[in-house]
């Protein structure tokens, strides 16, 4: 809801509370000005928003509650109002489009009751992740209360610790927020950064961090209870002051009329007081009055906060128009004594639990609590406020007076929980929001929520900012809590990577590190790290740990071991039974009680004789049982408890840094009822959730694999596994590393060519997969029995049990999902148990998929369950996992082809050809081959036949290559020039010009001269020869003696001279000669026994490179060379000189195939595997590489496919 609308509803609702307290016969006596709407000024509105979040005053939180309830009610739907659209004649609440009036807060005044703090004190509280609550009382007039969580118990009782979001200085707390996302050059947040003026991205720690005097600071908001006084009273009771006190200087606005009625505000404390000029309230006024003023707290010269002070006076008052009752009998006394008091309430049943004495004292009794439950404070508000409104009539002196009050008895939450108790997320990804469940919506919700967590990383503390709801570890965001609704969103920031590296790199595994895929000797009992049972000695098994579970039969604090590191254990004693979830929902217990390792239980009497119910908050071990779900309780045999940790001590440690880093937060969320004093027996006005486990995981996974590589590069700075791992992790282009003979090597790229072409074959390496997470990384599944189950399963959303993975099949039945098995959803199935992952078929008619929230419900049939608990967790923590016939491996995402197109808008026109942008300026090379430019063909280069008609190869060039020739063949005669040009006469064969009977005869004769031996042999055998290239036959008789004049014909001209057809055959042609009156075509005959190759695009070739070569505008090594280049250049030169006599010039179309290297070239693939590399350089004929960073190579760079 928009802020203005939200405040408007809040103001309207508070107005409703006041009108609820108004009796029809007391309108003249009790004038109510609080339903009036004021102008909504931006400053006060902003302070009101801050007030909702940041004030720690006990009474102020009621306003926060009322505003939140109004916001909720507009979306939940309420009962229809009475005719007229308002309650009891109050103005109707503004609609969504109405302008929001300035809200006036009616904060409840809680008198006496069960509390260890006096009416002049504010209760301060702090709670930890284990449910321990500490309280202290702060004198309301003290500057130490605002934003304070705990006071020193000695000395001046100054603040010892501030609420998150406040900074402690000189015993006082003030709002300060570090600059969001700020990190120094080392990646440290404000929590660890040293204070200095050194700037990082334009901001130093002295400017960004609160602890260094910087950060974003705001004035602490405060509230001021509305005041209802008694006319002509000689004093103000009780005390009305800013809550909390935030400043030593206060002022009111110039329009304030308090002095008119004998009232003033203390300039130092902000408290309401009688003015010295007048000794009574009203200063002689006889009629009720109401005054509103703006009170400003000057916290510092730069920081000011304001609140509205609303003061009214009548002849009879309880100090407030509505009163909040507590759990036991409470009394509410009028400000001045009265006599003969009587009371009438609506509903009348309120008089069964609310009494009035003759002196006007109201007493709330708990004897009729059940009647209270049946009442509604406001019809359909769902506020959990039950009570009634009463008109109290009494006598003051000899006059009858009336006061109208609303008395509420809040019905609050006794407990609450979340829809899930365990959530995991990798840094940089977000899990589905965790929402509050297990509460009655008609009960009164807490005024705010907070959270306390304990981090599993020592030295990386947890902190919660009650101002913003942001929770951090080591100063980096871990999750956020909506302080109004309690919704928790786990979305750890990428900056947490540094914390994982700094603090988890030193966490040890145990005894022996299982770096070798097949350790020798095999691991013994309580030794690790193992991945499979065959890693352990005979009789032992590998204990697969998903979190920090203890190892059966081994001593040692499992919380200090690397999370998810697995150890060998002895299952022989037979005491470890699998957990069975017999009683989901804690009902329908077997008559004989739950058996061993059966659950869920709450008490010992629910278990069979001799068994006890385990009481767990996390992953505590259950004696004699294994595979227990987080925080659930099961029945166990206490006699077996002594067997745990009895036979071996984990006294040696090793190091394995190739596991995915994970740490946990054990948390409790608290709901605060800050305006109530111990409501309905709740301890310290708080209600706590059960324990919640949040797992935050590194977004880098590691897989041990065997593959082929292009080569390897030695890293001299690293030698052992640990240092080599660190080097690879920090290198953005490192995807695979290995420690070989004590030396660290980075692989130079995955080799995808045939194995015999790869430099390194079947190399065992550690593969790094960055940006790895359960919600953005695929899992490659292999099923050795049901092959159709195998495939790539990629995350598509979340269910209530965690991420859902999809393997897209060719048909709907072949499309499979992988998600955690849930008996309540999937039904009971043999071979499936809680914690296992199920392979399910797609069922589009039943499956539910919400793309906006990424929530998925799967209804399809189960194909099988993977026979290991938390299979996907193990895949992501270890890189791979095996369970029977199923194996899974983290799979790096493939990469698409790099974009090599030009951004020049003129690339496809003549200007682009002149500039060179018409040609791909990047040269793409496969490092796996010795040849260069594997994925790039220049328009002037020959191309392999397999390239096809793909740019830059034109359709004409591709179709001119005979099928199966591999672009190495003898082409047809090649046209040099059309027009009036021919060769020198001295090279005419026999000095004769042929006057053919047919035009084609000239071509035939040129073939005879070019290939005399072939012609004679064929001619003698057949008597005639068919010339397929020309399509005509050559008769045996020729116009001259062939046998006596056999010499090579390399060029020929066919055309006309004065309408007479001519054919001239040449043995050479060095110069194009223009002959007036002659018109025709000069062609070149391919040299006998020579193989040619066709270039990709002759026209573009000449436009980009040929003419520059002609004009000597390029380097010598870049100049174009092709068959008949000299004559082609002469023709183009004549075009440049005007083109007289030239109809058409040829372009470079053929090269000598024996001098060209092009067979290795291939069109760039559409995708590349994780770890595959590409060399990238510039087309040096026109461009030079410009290094843009330190260490860049001028000759080119290497692109590495790194998981997409």
N, C-alpha and C positions, 0 to 999 in steps of 0.2 A: 504494500500500500504506500502511496506517495506520502511524504512527510506531512504536508498540509492536511490531506484527508485524515490521516492518522490522528493528528492533534485535534482536528475538528470532532471526530468521534469521541475522543477522550474527554474533551470539554463538555460535549453533550451528555455523556454518561455521568460525569460528576455533577452536572446540573440536575440530572435525574435523581441522584442520591439526595440532593438537597430538597428537591420538591417532594421526594418520598417522605421526608421528615416534616412536611408542612400539613397541618390539619386545617380543615375547611373553616373552622370557627376561630382560627388564630391568625388569619391573614393580616388583620390590622396590627395585632400584637407583635408578630414576628415577621418583619419585612425581610424578604430574601432578594438580595441584589446579585446573587452569584449566577443566576441564569442569564445575565446580560452578556452580550458578546462585545468584546473589545476589538480594536484593530490589532492585527497580527503583524508585529514588527519583526524584521528578520533577525535582529539581535536576540530578542527574547526567545524566538522560536528555536534558534540554534542552541541557546542555553538549555532550553527544555529538552532537546534531543540529548544533549550531553547529560542532563539530569537523569535521564532514564538509565544510562549506562554507568555513570561514574561516581555518583554520590554514594558514600558509605553510611549515610545517616539512617538510623533505624526507622524513623517515622517516614522519611521521604520515600522509602521503597513502596509504600502503599500506593502513592500516585503512579509509580511505575507499573504496579500490578493492575490498577484500574485501567490504565491506558492499554496495556497488553490484552486484557480481557475484552475490552471493546473491540480491538482489532480482530481478535479471534472470533468473536461472536458475529461479526459481519460476514464471515465466510462459512460459519457452521450452520447458520440458519436459526432464527429465533421465533418464538411465539408471536403471533400477530398482536400489535398494540391495541389498546382500547380505541374506540371511535375518536376521531380527532387526531390520530397519529401520535399521541404523546401520553405519558403516564400522569394521571391525576392533574391534568390541565397544564403540565409543563410544555413549553414549546417543543415541536418535533425536532428530532436529531437531524442535522444537515445531511443531505445526500452526498454521494461521492463527488459531485461536481461543486458542492457548496464551498464557499470560502471559509477557511478555518479560523474561528475566533481564538484570541489568546487564551490558552487554558489556565484556569486558576485551580491550584491543587488543594484539595481538602484532605489533609493528612490526619490519620486517627491519633487521638490522644489516649495513650494507654496509661491508666492510673493503677498504682500499686499492683498487687498480684504476686505470684511466685516468681521471684527474680533475685539474683544476688547483686544486681545493680540498682541504684536508687533512681528516683524520678529525675534527678539532675545529672544522670550519667548515661552514656551511650555504651552499649555492649559491643566489644570488638572480638572477633573470632577468627581462628585459623584452623584448617583441617589438613591431615596428610592422607596419603594413598591407602593407609591401613585403617582409616576410620577414626583415628585419634583426633579429638577436638580440644583446642586450647582457647580459653576465654579470658578476657580482662575487661575492666570497666574504666571508661575514660570520662573524666569530668567534661560535661557538655560545653562549658565555657572555655575549655583549653584549645589552643591552636594545634595540639598534637593529635586530635581525633580524626581530622579530615584525611581520608585515604589511608589510615593506619590499620594494620592487621593485628598487631600485638604491642603492648606497652612493656617497658621495663618495670619490674616489680619493686625496684628500689630507687632511691634518689628522687629526682623530680618527676618520675614516671613519664618520661618522654617516650615518644614512639620508638620501638626497637626494630620493627619490620613493617614495611608498607605493603599494601595490596598491590598485586601486579599491575603495572601501568603507571605507578607512582614512584617517585624517586625520593629517597630519604636524605635530608640534609638538616643538620642542627636540630634533630629531634622532631622535625616536621616533614610531611609528605606533600609533594606537588606533582601534578600530572606532567609526564614527560614520555615521549615516544621516540625511540631511535629511528633514524631515517630508514625507511623500508628498503630491505634488500641490500643495504650498504655492506661492502666487504673491502678489506684492504688488499694490497697486492699479494699477500700470502693466503688470501681466501678466508681470513678470520673475520668474524662478525664483531660488533661492538662489545660483545661479552669478553672477547679475548684481545682485541686490538689495543695496542699501547696508544696513549694520547699523544698526538703530534699534529703539526701543521702540514704534514706531507699529504698531498692530495691524491686521491684515487678516483678517477672519472669525475674530476672537478670538485670533490668534496673530501675534506680531511676528517679524521676522527674527532678533532676538536669541534667541528661543526656538525658532524653526523651523530655523535654518541652522547647520550645523556650523562654518562659517568665522566665525560670529558668536558662537560659544560655546554654541550651542544644539544642536538635533537630538536624535536618539535614540542613546544611547551604551550600549555593552555591553563587558563584560570580554573580552579576547582569549583564546580557548580555547587550550589547549596539550595536548600528549601526554607520556606518560612511558613509555619502552620497558620492557616486562617484563624483569626481570633474572634471569639464571641465573648464580649464583656457585659458587665451589669452597670447600667446607668447609675451615676452618683456614688459608685463604689470608691473607696479611698485608696485602693491598691489594685495591682494587677496580679492575679493568681490564676493558674500557675505561671511560671516564667515563660515568656515567649521570646525566643532568640533564633538567630540563623542556625540551621541544622545542616551540616556541622559548621562550627565557627571556622572561617578560612582566612580572616584578615584582622588587622589591628586598626583599620580605618574603614568607616562606613559612611555613606551619604545617601540622601533621598532626592528624588526629582523635585524640580522647582514648583510643580503643580500639586505637591502633596499637601493635604489639608489636616494632617494630624493635629497640628498646634491649635486649630480651631476648636477641637474638642478636648483640649488639655492633655494631649499625648505627644510623645517625641520618641526618637530613636537614639540610643547611645552611640556616639560617634566612634567609640573604641571597640565595643562588643557587638553592636548591631541589635541589642536587646530593646524590646518595646518598654517604655517607661512613662510615668506621669511627668508632665512638664512642671517645672518649679513654680510657674506662674499660676497654676491651678491645682488644687489638691484633690479633686475628684474627677472621675471619668465622665466626660461630656461637658465638663466645665460649665455646669448650670443648664445644659440642654435637658429638656423634658421628654423629647420624642426620640425614638430609636434612630440611629444613624449608621451609615456605612461609608468607609473611606478606603480607597485603593491607592497605593504608592509603589513606586519602583525603588527598591533598595539595591545599592551598588556596593559590593565588597571590593576594596582596592587592595588586592593581594600583593601586587608589586606595582611600580609605576607603569609597567607595560601590560600587566594582566589584571583584568577586571571581569567580575561576574555579577549578574543581576538576578533578582527574584522579585516577584510581586508580593507585597504585604497587603492582605485584605483584613480590615478591622471593622467589626460591627458591634453595636451595643444595644441592649434591650433591658427590660426591667428584671428578667429572670433568665439565667443561662447556666449551662453545664460546661461552658468553655468551648464546646464543639457541637455541631449540629448532628453528628453521628459518632457513636461510641463502639469500640471493638472490645468484646468480652473474651476472657481467657478460659482455661479448662476448669478452673475451680471457681468457687463463689467470689465474685468481684463486686466492688461497690463503686458507684459514681456519685459524687456529691456536687451539689450546686455551688457556684462560686460564693454566693451569699446565702446565709441561712433563711429558711422560710418556715411557715407553719401551715398546718392543715392541708398538707399536700395530698392530692388524689390523682388517679391516672386512668386513662382510657387508651387501649391499644388496638391497632389493626395489623394483623388479625387478632381476634380476641384471645386465641390460644397462647399468645405471647405472655398474657398475664399469669399463665401457669408456671413460668420460669423466671419472670421478672416482677419484683415487688417494689413498692415505693413506701417509704416511711413518712411520718408526719413532717419531718424536717427536709423532705425532698430527696433523700438519699435513695438511689436506685440500686437494688441488689439482684445480681444474676445468680441463680441457683443451678447446680448440676443435677438436681434430683430428677428432673424431667428431660433428660438429654434426648430420649427417644422422640419426644414431641418436637424438639428442635430439628431433628433430622427430616421431619415431614414438611417443614416450612420452606418457603422460597423467599429470599431477601428481596429480589426483584423478579417479576414473572418472566421466566424464560431466559434469564441472563446466564445460566450455567456457571455462576461465579463461586458456588460453594459458600456463599454468604447467607446463612439463615438468620432470621430475626424478625423484628417488627418495628413499627413506628408508633410512638406513644405521645400523647398530649398530656403534660403534667400541669395540673392546676393547683395553685398554692396562694398563700396570703403573705404579702410583704407589708408590714405596718398594718394599715387598715384597707389596703387595696388588693384586689384579686389579680393575679398575674398568671401567664401561661408560658410554657416553654415546650417546643416540639423537638424531640430527638428520635433518631433511628439507632437502635441497638442491634448489633450484628454479632453472631456467634460463628466464626469461620469454621468450615469443614475442610480440612486440609488432607494432603496425601499422607498416608502412613508409610508408603514405600513406592518405589518406581524402578523400572529396569529398562533395558534396551532390547531392540529386536534381535541383536546379535551381541555376543559377549567377547568375540575375538575377531579382529580385523587385521589384515596385512596389506601393505602397499609398498611398492618400490619408490625410491626418491624420484620425483618428477612425474608421478602418476597419482590419480585420485581414486579412492574406493567409494562405494555407494555411501551416502549419508547414513549415520546411525541415528534412529529416531527413538524418542522416549515411548515406552509402552507400559502396560500393566497398571494404568491409572484410570480412574473414573473421570470422564470429562466434566462432570457436574461438580467435582470438587474444586476447591480453590488451589490454583497452581502456585508454585513458588514465585516470589518477586524477581528472583534472578537465579542463575546457575553458575557454578564454578567447578573447577576440576583440579585434583591433585594427583600427581603421578610420581612414580619412582622409576628412574632410568636404570637399565642394566649396565650402562657404561659408567664406570667410576671416572670422575673428573670431567664429565660432560653433563652438567646439571640440567634439570628440567625447570622451566619457568612458565607461569601462566599469567597473561595480561588480562586482568578483569575489565579493563577499559575496552579493549578491542576484541577479546575472546580468542586471541592468538596464543597458542602453546608452542614453546620452542625448546629445543635441546641444543645446548652449546651455542645458543643465540640464533639458531636456524629454525625456521618454521617446521613443525612436525604435524600439527593439525589445528583446526579451529573449532571452537565451541560457541554456538549461538547462545549468548547469555540470557536471552529472553525465552527461548523455547527448549533449550537443552540439546538440540540437534548437534551431533558431533560429526565433523567431516575430516577424514584422514587424507591429507594431501601433502606429504613431506616435500620440502623444497629440494631442488637439486644441490643446493649448497651443503646439504648434509653429507654429501660424498666425502668431504674433507674430514668431518667428524668420524665417519666410518673408517677412513684410512688411518687417521691419527690415533684413535683410541682402540680400534679392534685389531690393528696389525700386531699388537703385542699380546693379544689373547692366545693362550697356548692350547693345543690339543692335549694329547696324553701319550706318554711312553714312546711309541714309535710312530712316525708319520708315514702314512701309506701313500707315498709318492709313486712307488712302483706299482703298475697295474697288477702285477703278480708278485707280491713281496716274497722274498726268500731270505731267512726262514719265515714261515708263516707266523702271523701275529698270535700271541698268547692271550690268556685270559686278562681282561681289563686293559688290553693294548689296542691301539688304533693308529691311524684312521683306516677303517675297513669300508668297503662298499658292498661286498657280497660275502656269503658264507664261506666260499672257497678261499677267501683271504685269511681265514682263521684256521688255527690248528685243529686236528682231528677232535671231534666231539664238541667243538665250540661253534657258536653262530654269531653272525654280525648283528648287533643290536641297533636297529635303525631309529635314530632320534630325530623327531621333527622339530623339537624345540630344545628345552633344557632339562629333559627328563633324566633322572638318575639311571646309572647303568646297573642292572640286576647283579647283585653279588659283588659290587665294587664300592669301596669307600671313596669319599671325596665330595666336595661341593660341586654339584653339576652346574651350578650357575656360573662358576668360574671357567668352565670349559667352553671351547668354541661351539657356538650354537650349531646344532645339527651335525656335529662330528660324531661318527659312529664307532663303536668299540666291540671287541669280541667278548662274549660272555658264555658262561656254562649253563645251558638249560637243563642239565641232567637232574638236579634236585626235583624238578617237576612242580615247583610251587607256583610258577608264573602261569596263571590262567588268563585267557582273553576276557576282556570286559564284555558284558552283555547288557544291553539297554532293554530290560524287561518292562519297566514301568515308566514310560514316557509320560510326563504330566503329573507325577506324584499322586496317583490315585489307583484304586483297584489293586491294592497290595495282596499278594497270595496269602491265604489263610495261615500258612506255616511261616510266612515271612520270606523276604528276599534271600536268595542263596548267595554263596561266595562269589564275589566279583559281579554281582547283579545290582542294578540300580534303576531308577535313581531313588535314593533314600534321603530322609531329613533327620531321623532319630534312630537310636539303637533298637527301639522296640519294633521297628519296621523290618528288622533283619531276623533271620532264623536264629534259633537258640545257639549261643556261643559266639555269634558274630557281632560285629560293631559297624556303625555307619561312619565312614570317613568324612571329615569336615575339611573341605579344601577350598582355597581361594584362587588357586592357579594350577600349576602342573606338579603339585606335591605327589610323591609316589604313594601308591596304595599297596600295602604289603600283600604279596601273593598274586597280584593282578598286573596286567599290562595293557596298554592301549587306551587309557582313560581319556575322556574328553575333558577339555579345560574347565576347571572349577565345578564339575559335577561330582556328586557324592555316591559312593558304592559301598556295599557291605563287604567286609573283609574279616579274615581270621586273625585275631590279635596275636595268636601263638606264633604266626609266621613273621611277625614284625622283627624278631631278633635275627632273622636270616638276612635281612637287608644290610649290606655293607659289612659283612662279617669276615670275609676271607681275603681281601686284597686291599692294599692301599695304593692309590695313584700318586706315587712319589717322584716320578720322573716326567719331564715334559719335553716336548719337541715343538716344531713349528710347521704349520701348513697354512700358507697364505693364499692358496689357490681356491679356497672355498668362497662362496658368496657371503659377503658380510651382512649380518643381521643383528639388530638389537631390539629389545622390547621395552615397552612402557606398561607398568602395572598401575592402573588408574581407578579412582573413584570419582564419580560426578556427584556434586552436592546441590540440592535445591534449598534456597534460603528463604525463610519467612522472617524477614528482618523487622517487620512492623509488629510482630506478635511476640509476646513473652511466653515461651514454652507452650505453644498451642497444642491442646489435646494430648499433653504428655510427651511431645517430641523433645528430645534432648537438645538444648541449646538452639532451638528454632531452626534446625537443619534436618533434612531427610537425605539419605545417601543411597546411591545405586549399588548393586553388587559389583564385585571386582570386574574390571574390563581389561583385556589384554590387547595391546596394540603392537603389532610387529612392523618395524620399519626396516626395509631391506635395501641393500645396495642395488644400483641399477646396472651393475656389471656382473655378468655370469661367466663362468669358466668351464670349458669342456676339454677333456683329454681325448684327442682323436689321432688317427693315423691317416696321412694323406700325402699327395705328391706336391712338390713345390718347385718354383722357378730357381730358387737358390737360397742362400742364407747369408746374413751379415753379422759379424761378431761385434758384440758390444763390450768394449774393454773395461767400462766402468762397472760392469756387473759380472759376478761369477757364480754365486750360489742361487738357489731357487728363489729365495726371498728377494734378493736385490734385483734379480732378472725379472721377477713378477712385477716389482714396483716400477722398473724401467718401462716395461711393456704397458702397464696400466696408465702411466703418465704420458706415453707417446700416442698421439691421436691416430697415427697411421699403422700402429702395431696391432695385428690381429692374431698372430701366432708366434710363440716363442718356445725355445727348448734349451735345456742345459745339457750340453754334450761334452763329455770329458772335462767337466769342471768349468766350462766356458759358456757364457750366455750368448745365444744367437737369436736374432729376429729373422723370421722367414721373409723372403723377398717377394712373395706372392704365391697364391694358390695356382697350381698348374692344372688346367682343364683339358690339355691336349693328351693324345695317347701317351701312356706311361713311358714308353721308350724315348719320347721327346722331352721328358722332364729331367732336370738336373738332379733333383732330390726325389727319391722314390720311397714311399711307405715310411715317411718320417713321423715319429711319435712326438706330438707337440701339445702344448696347452693353448687352446683357442679362446681369445677374449671376445665376448659379445657385449658391447656397451648398449646403453638404453634398454637393458634387459629388465623385464618385469612381467608379472603374471598377467597383466592387462594389456600388454603391447608386444609380446614376443610369442612366436609360434613354438609348438612342441612337435617334433617329428616322432610319430608313433610307429613301431614295427611289431606286427603280430605274426609270430612264426607258425601259427596254426590257421587262423582265419586271415588270410592275406588281404582280403577286401577291407579289413578294419585299418590296415596300415595307411599312413598318409600324414599330411601336414595339418595339424589342428591349431587354429589361430583364434585368439580371443575375440569375442563378438559382444560381450556384455557380462552382466552379473546376475546371479540368482541369490536367493537368501543364504546359500551356503558358500558363495564365493564366485570366482570367475567361471565363465562358460566358454568352451572352445569348440570350434566348428571345423569339420573337414568336408569341404564341398565335393560332392560326388557327381558322377555323370547323370544320375537319376535321383529322384527324391528318396527312394529306399536306400540308396547308396550314400546319401548325405548323412553324416553322423555328428553327434555332439559328444563332448566329454565334460561332465559336471559331477560334483560331489553327490553321492547317493544320499537321499533323505527318505527314510521309511514313511514318514507322514505324507509325503508327496508321491513317492514312487511305489508305495506298497511293499509288503514283505516279499523278499525274493531270496531264494537259496543262493548262497555264495556271496551275498552282499551284506555289508555291515557299515555302521556309522563310521565316517572318516575315509571310506573308500571312494574312488572315482568310478563312475559308471559310464559306459559307452552306450549312447541311446540313438535310435533312429529318429530322423526328422518326421514330424507329423504336422504339416502346415495347417490342417483343419483344427488342431487342438493347441498347438504351441502358441504362446503369447510373447510378443517381442515389442517393447516400447522403445523406439529409437531415441526419443528425447532423453529418457532417463537411463537408457542402456540396461533396463531391467528385463529379464527373460524368465519365463516359466516353460519347462519342457514336459510334454505329456506323452511323448513317443515311447515305443517299446524299448526295454533295456536289452542290449545285445549281450553284454557281459559286464562284470565288475572287475576292476583291476585289483588283484589280491595283495594289496599292501596299503596301509594307512597313509594318508597324505602323500600320495604318489607324486602329484604335481609339485608340491613343496620340495620333495627330495630332488626332482628333476632340476628345479631352479637353484637349489642350494648346492648340488653336487655336479651339475651339468648334465648328468644322465642318471637313470635309475632303471632297475629291472625287477619285474614281478612276474615270475612264471614265464609264460610265452610272450608277455608284453614287455617291451623296452621303450623308454622315452628319452629323448635328448633335446636339449635346448638348441634351437636352430636360428642362426643369424639370418636376417632378412636379405633377400637379393636386392641388387641395385639396378635401376634402369640405366639405359645408355645415356652418356653425357650429351648435353645439348651443344652441338658444334655449329649451329646455324648462325648466320651473320645478323647483327642487329641493324645493319645499314639498310635504310629504306630504298636505296638505289642499287642494291646488290644484284637485282635481276635485269637491270637495263644497261645501256652502254656505259653510263657513268660508273656503274659498279664494276664493269669489266675493266675500265681504265684504272680504277683505284685498286682493283684486285679483290674486292669484297665479294665478287661473283664466285670466287673459289673458296672452299673451306680453308680458313686460315690456320686451323689447328690440325696438327698431324698426330693421329692416334696410333699408338704402337702397342703390341703385345710383348711384354718383356720375356715371355717364354720362348720366343723365337730369336734367332740371330739376325734375321732380316729386319729392316726398318719399315715404318709406316704400314703395319699390317692391316689397319682398318681405314686407310685413306688412299684414294686414287685421284691424282691430278688430271684435269681434262686432257693434258698432253701425254699422259701415261697410258701404257697398254693395261688391259684388265683381264683377269681370269674369266673364263667362260662361265664359271659358277657365280660370278658377281651378278649376272643378269642385267636387265635394263633398269638398274637402280642408279640414281644420280651419283656421279656426274655422267654415267654412261647413257648415251642417247639411244633411242629405239633403232635409228638407222645404223649406228655403230654395232649394236648387238646383233641385229639381223644380218649384217654383212659377214659375221664370223660363222663359218661352216660348223654345223653341229658335230660335236665330238672332236673338233680340232684342237681344243684348248687354247684358241686364239694364237695358233702357230700354223700358218698355211701360206699358199701362194695365191695372191688375189688376182682378179681380172685386171686388164689394162687400166691404168690410172690416168685420168684426165688432168693435164697440167694447166692448160689455158684454152679458152674458146675466144676466137676473134681472128685477127689478121696476123697472128704470130706463128712462126715455125722455127726449125733449127737451121744451123748453117748448112749450105749446099754441099760442102766438102765431105759431110758424113752420110750423104745419100748412098745407099747400097747400089753398086754398079753404075752410079752416076745417072740412073734412069728414073724418070718419073712415070709411074704406072697409071695408065688410063683404064680403069677397071670397067667391066661390063656391069658389074653390080657393086653397090657401095660396100657390101659385106666382104667382097673379095679382098679389099685392102686389109681388113682385119685378119682374114684367113692367111694372107701372105705374110703378115707380121708374125703370126704364130709359126708359120713354116720357117721363117728366118730365125726366130727366137729359139725354136726347138727342132732343128733339122733332123737330128738322129731319130727322135721319136716319130717324126712325120714320115721319114723314109721307111722305117721298119713297119709301121702300121699301114702305110700306103701299099707296100709290096704285098703284104699279107691279105689285105682286103680289097685292093684295087681302088679304094677311096677311104677317106677318114672323116668321121663326124666330129666337128669341133663343138663340144658341148658348151663351152664358154660363150660361143657366138651364136650357136643354134643353126648354122648353115654348113653345107658340105663343100669340101674342096675337091674339084675335079682333078684327075691325074695330069691333064695337060695344063701347063702354066705358061705365061707369056715370055718366059726366059728359062735358061738352062739352070735348074735348081742344083743339080749335082755338081756343076762346075762353079757355083757361086754360093756355097754354103758358108755363111758368116753370120754372127749374132745380130739380130734386130732388136735394139733397146728402146727405140722411139719410133713412132709413126704418126703421120699426119693424114687425115682424111678430110676432104672438103671440096671446094670448087674454085676454079679460076676462070673468070669470064664465062660462067655457066657450065664450064666443062669440069666434070668430076675428076679428081686426082687422088692418088695415094702415093705418099712418099715414105720410104723406110729408111731409118737412120741407125747407124752404129753408135752414135754418140750425139750429145746435145749439150753444149756448154753455154750457149748464149741464145736468148730468144731474139729472133730476127723478124722485124715487121716487113711484110711484103704487101704493097698496095695491090688491090684487086683480088687478093686471096681471102677466103673466108672459110673457117673450119675449126677443127679441134686437134690439138696436139696431145698425144697420150704417151705414157711411159709403159714399157713392158717390164714386168717384174723379172729380176735376174734369175736365170735358170739355176736350179738346185739351191735356191735361197729361200728361207722361211721368214715370213713377215708377221707382224702382229698389229692389230687395229688399235688406235688410240680411242680414248673414251668419248671426247667431244671435239672434233676438229675445229669447228667454228669458234667455240669458246677458248680453245687452246690458242688459236692465233690471236684472238682479241686480247687475251690476258698476257701471253708470253711471247708469241711469235713476232708480232710487230715490234715489241721492245727489243727483241734480239736483232731484228733487221736494222733498227736504228741505233744499236749499241747502247741501249739505255739500261742494260742490266749487267751484272757481273759476268765475267767470262764463263765461270763455272755454272751459271744459271741460264746461259743462252740455249735456246731450243735447237735440237738436232733431230732430223727425221729423214726419211727417204725423199730424194729429189728436192731437198731443202733449198738448194741454190736457185733452181728454176722457179720454185714457189715464191722465193723472196724477190726475184726479178719481176715476176708478174705483179706482186703487191706494190713494189716500188713504182711500176708504171701506173698503177691505180692512184698512188699518192701524187704522181706528177700530172694527173689529169685524166688518165685512163683512156687515152686515144688508142683505138684499135683493140681494146680489151672488153670482151663481153662478160667473162667470168674467170676468176682466178681460183685455183685449187688451194686447199689448206692442208696442213700436215695431217695425214690420216694414217700413215703406216710407218712403222719402225722395224729395224732389224731385230727379229725375235731373239736371236742368239746373244744380243747385247743388253737385253732387258730382264729385270727381275720383278716378276709380278704374280707368278703362280701362287705364292704364299698369301696373297692379299684376300681378305674376306670382308664382307659387309659387317659393320660393327654389330655385335649381338644386341638383342633387345633387353637382355638382363645379364647380370654378372653375379657370381656367387660371392658370399661373404669371404673376404680375404683375397679375392682376385684383384690384380693391379693392372693399371693401364699407364703407359708412358704418354705424356702430352708435351708437344713442342710446337713452335711456330713455323709457318711456311716461310723459310728464310729468303726466298726470292724477293719477298716484299716486306716482311716483318721481322722484328727482333723481339725476343722475350724481355720484358721489363720486370726485374725483381721487385716485388711489392712488400717483402718482409725480410727480416734478417735471416740469412741462411738459404734464401731462395737461389736456385741455380739458373744462370742465364740461358743455359741450353735447353731447359725444359723442366717439367716437374713430373711427379708420379701421383696418379689418382689411385686411392685404395677404396675398395668397397667395404664399408664398415657397417654391417647390419642395416642395410637400407639407405 
